[in-house]
Amino acid sequence: MTQATLSPGRRVVVRALGETPMGSLEANTALEPMAAPEPASLAPEDVIIAIKSAHVGWVDLLMMSGQYQHALAPPYTPGMEYAGVVAWKGPGVGDALAVGDEVLIDPFVAGARSLGAYQKWGGLASYGVAPARAVLRVPAGLSLDEAACLLGSYETAYHCLVTRGRLTAEDTVLVLGASGATGLAAVQVAKVVGATVIATGRSPDKLAIVRQEGADHVLATTGEGGGARPFRDEVKSLTGGRGVSVVYDAVGGETSLESLRCVAFGARYLVVGWASTPFVARGRGERGAPNANQLPTNLIMMKGLDVLGCPTAIATVNAPSLRAPRLAQVLAWAASGAIKPRVSRVFALDDYQEAMRARWQSDLVGGCVLRP
Ligand SMILES: NC(=O)c1ccc[n+]([C@@H]2O[C@H](COP(=O)([O-])OP(=O)(O)OC[C@H]3O[C@@H](n4cnc5c(N)ncnc54)[C@H](OP(=O)(O)O)[C@@H]3O)[C@@H](O)[C@H]2O)c1
């Protein structure tokens, strides 16, 4: 296929880093025309993907303020994960891939969270380019929307629960922020492992969906009026007075503190993220950690906790051998139907701002995609 047969497209562009993700969204982003990638400028092993679905992730938002540990120099196109159709393949790409194949892209190799030459091909666009080694078959039974929501969240859940948390069927895990993209993936992964899952969140309506997705028990963390409420007694009651053996903490703040009162002696405490206290760093890419999170050492010490930091991407850069078995397991679970991303909302590319606001305001349960 030649350049002439690929129509021009559009892409979201972040022109400058803002103080906050929402500030950046309003002031610094735009939907711009995009020329189709020019095959003559690509490597023989490259593949052009006509993007059909791109995940809208929390980290995509944090990156727009430069507060995330991985920052791109503007102007750039956000979008860490996407799926689509092969629109062109270079002469060095073997017969395993054909024009028209449905594929998802390895976000460690291409897209906005990757390191290296292909990070400029962010997913919130009509086209992406990736080397053939980063072009994966969509697991059987998954739609392109579901495929776009797979790797980031489920590899995170795997890294945190399985690699770091050593989760087994004997464990009871408290998943904080279970309605989130990584939280819902953690609920499903924990159930595949056979653990008992107690899931928390602020919204009873969203928790009802989390329960349908496999959580054994759900607990609201907010009471009447929307303020935080204690949930230790309920967790203790659900665990025969012992407390949970593992906490998956993607929320931080007051919810973290309360969860530290819900643990059994010697529990593993998995630090996944801090959705409730996102502004630990300075905006506009100045970084640092002027508002660093704090955990109470007295509770950690008296409970004999193992506190485990779980940065999936950074851990994989430090120990690349973590990747292959994790990726293989996530793809195998997806193909067997053991896990299945929940696509909560679908937006047109024109509505990218609405989609990003929905993610930031937690107006979702699980995945959220744009269809370029
Ligand atoms: N360790 C890693 O490798 C890794 C990978 C990806 C993401 N993360 C981090 O994990 C965190 C969650 O990411 P995500 O993609 O799952 O985000 P997400 O889809 O937005 O989910 C976060 C969940 O946290 C809850 N939440 C949000 N704001 C809150 C607040 N102010 N107070 C209490 N709860 C709040 C919401 O649940 P309710 O509305 O139901 O309460 C929301 O569904 C982020 O900090 C992200 O940076 C870490």
The ligand as a Tripos MOL2 file, in Angstrom:
@<TRIPOS>MOLECULE
LIG
   48    52     1     0     0
SMALL
NO_CHARGES

@<TRIPOS>ATOM
      1 N1          2.2710    1.0310   39.7280 N.am      1 LIG1
      2 C1          2.1140    1.2180   38.4330 C.2       1 LIG1
      3 O1          2.8920    0.7310   37.6250 O.2       1 LIG1
      4 C2          0.9460    2.0150   37.9360 C.ar      1 LIG1
      5 C3          0.4350    1.8110   36.6490 C.ar      1 LIG1
      6 C4         -0.6930    2.5370   36.2590 C.ar      1 LIG1
      7 C5         -1.2520    3.4550   37.1220 C.ar      1 LIG1
      8 N2         -0.7000    3.6400   38.3550 N.ar      1 LIG1
      9 C6         -1.2470    4.6080   39.3000 C.3       1 LIG1
     10 O2         -2.3790    4.0160   39.9260 O.3       1 LIG1
     11 C7         -3.3070    5.0330   40.2400 C.3       1 LIG1
     12 C8         -4.6550    4.6460   39.6470 C.3       1 LIG1
     13 O3         -4.5050    4.5730   38.2410 O.3       1 LIG1
     14 P1         -5.7460    4.1370   37.3650 P.3       1 LIG1
     15 O4         -5.2810    4.0820   35.9760 O.co2     1 LIG1
     16 O5         -6.3990    2.9390   37.9350 O.co2     1 LIG1
     17 O6         -6.6910    5.4090   37.5680 O.3       1 LIG1
     18 P2         -8.2480    5.4970   37.4960 P.3       1 LIG1
     19 O7         -8.7610    4.5760   36.4580 O.co2     1 LIG1
     20 O8         -8.6140    6.9180   37.4210 O.co2     1 LIG1
     21 O9         -8.7290    4.8960   38.8790 O.3       1 LIG1
     22 C9         -8.4460    5.4540   40.1060 C.3       1 LIG1
     23 C10        -9.5850    5.1320   41.0740 C.3       1 LIG1
     24 O10        -9.2360    5.7410   42.3170 O.3       1 LIG1
     25 C11       -10.3830    6.2920   42.9030 C.3       1 LIG1
     26 N3        -10.1410    7.7110   43.1950 N.ar      1 LIG1
     27 C12        -9.8300    8.6880   42.3210 C.ar      1 LIG1
     28 N4         -9.7220    9.8720   42.9530 N.ar      1 LIG1
     29 C13        -9.9630    9.6270   44.2470 C.ar      1 LIG1
     30 C14       -10.0050   10.4380   45.4120 C.ar      1 LIG1
     31 N5         -9.7920   11.7590   45.3430 N.pl3     1 LIG1
     32 N6        -10.2790    9.8530   46.5900 N.ar      1 LIG1
     33 C15       -10.5130    8.5340   46.6720 C.ar      1 LIG1
     34 N7        -10.5000    7.7120   45.5920 N.ar      1 LIG1
     35 C16       -10.2310    8.2520   44.4100 C.ar      1 LIG1
     36 C17       -11.5350    6.1940   41.9160 C.3       1 LIG1
     37 O11       -12.4390    5.1860   42.3660 O.3       1 LIG1
     38 P3        -13.8780    5.5880   43.0090 P.3       1 LIG1
     39 O12       -14.3970    6.7470   42.2270 O.co2     1 LIG1
     40 O13       -14.6790    4.3390   42.8190 O.co2     1 LIG1
     41 O14       -13.6190    5.8930   44.4160 O.co2     1 LIG1
     42 C18       -10.8870    5.7520   40.6250 C.3       1 LIG1
     43 O15       -11.6850    4.8360   39.9130 O.3       1 LIG1
     44 C19        -2.7380    6.3390   39.7220 C.3       1 LIG1
     45 O16        -2.0860    6.9980   40.7840 O.3       1 LIG1
     46 C20        -1.7390    5.8850   38.6870 C.3       1 LIG1
     47 O17        -0.6920    6.8110   38.5150 O.3       1 LIG1
     48 C21         0.3800    2.9480   38.7630 C.ar      1 LIG1
@<TRIPOS>BOND
     1     1     2 1
     2     2     3 2
     3     2     4 1
     4     4     5 ar
     5     4    48 ar
     6     5     6 ar
     7     6     7 ar
     8     7     8 ar
     9     8     9 1
    10     8    48 ar
    11     9    10 1
    12     9    46 1
    13    10    11 1
    14    11    12 1
    15    11    44 1
    16    12    13 1
    17    13    14 1
    18    14    15 2
    19    14    16 1
    20    14    17 1
    21    17    18 1
    22    18    19 2
    23    18    20 1
    24    18    21 1
    25    21    22 1
    26    22    23 1
    27    23    24 1
    28    23    42 1
    29    24    25 1
    30    25    26 1
    31    25    36 1
    32    26    27 ar
    33    26    35 ar
    34    27    28 ar
    35    28    29 ar
    36    29    30 ar
    37    29    35 ar
    38    30    31 1
    39    30    32 ar
    40    32    33 ar
    41    33    34 ar
    42    34    35 ar
    43    36    37 1
    44    36    42 1
    45    37    38 1
    46    38    39 2
    47    38    40 1
    48    38    41 1
    49    42    43 1
    50    44    45 1
    51    44    46 1
    52    46    47 1
@<TRIPOS>SUBSTRUCTURE
     1 LIG1         1 GROUP 0 **** ****
